[in-house]
Amino acid sequence: PPYSIEEVRNIYLRRVVTKLLSNPSVYVYDADSQRVLVEPSEPEPPKIRARPKPKPPKSAKFPKSLFRMALTQDQVEVLEKLQAMIERKGRKAFAIIADRGRGKSAALGIGIAGLSFVNYNTKGKPVKVAVTAPSYENASELFKFASKALSTLGVKHEFKEGFIDSRMCRIEYLSPVDVFGERCDYLVMDEAAGIY
């Protein structure tokens, strides 16, 4: 560098040394004497906040076992809103807006299984669900959780990439282009912001 060691002010060196020594992760080795002057202390374990256990609704159309799959109260609320769609007549729209990693796709997958379960048990016919997203990878969590939810309900089903088939429902991934004109009971768009 442009300065020699002698030219660096002592104030700066003292500050660097003080800062380094105050950090519990620093290891100080004196090359001249070839010995360790400071070893790092045991790091404190990270403080993990316990996530509050979600509370399922007192009365529900979806089986309670599906509500127990929810990890957050927000997911429970999504399931409650989805089950409310059963009673509404005509076309329905439902949007979930939240930051990334909040469990939207998981809640949708569980909700699809719940809607299929209730529809099948009240109407006696399987439900057809079309799922679209920018690519199947964007919807894979939804399929994974729909499959888990069906297993939780004790429903035997076939699960292949982009396809779930059971006596209660048929859930199929279709590209955004292919989904137009598709006849289905429910159309689900996952990662809708990525569709253009």
Disulfide bonds with the S-S distance in Angstrom:
none
